[in-house]
């Protein structure tokens, strides 16, 4: 099912000098289908489900440090998703159980950090943050995996 994620502002990268006001990202499966002003994206995909988020929508982040402490590897990975991260660094996913939990949740394990961006036809890894910097929602490989209540 195609889903449009709309926000007050959409950034292709977190330091994007020209964000899209009242923007949207259309997600189909695990891929970004379109990015642009909400009205244009809705016109391109009539009838798509729209999720509206307050704040700024941009690429999912990379968690660069140790994974937060939690009772299980699954909960440690979920704690990262709550921070808007969709990838972790291999040296911090250093047990088979953590790597398996990351894989089951579509969290990418990287050898080193790299720039993140929303790329049309790229993997749909998104995060939405409010004005205080708190993560409102995380989309990992096209799936909504975290939503602040």
ABEGO torsion letter per residue (X at the ends): XBBBBBBABBBABAABABBBBGBBBBBBEABBABBEBAAAAAAABBGBBBBBBBEBBBBBBBBABBBBBBABAAAAAAAAAAAGBABBBAAABABAAAAAAAAAAGBBBBABBBBBBBBBGBBBBBBBBBAAGBBABBBBGGBBABBBX
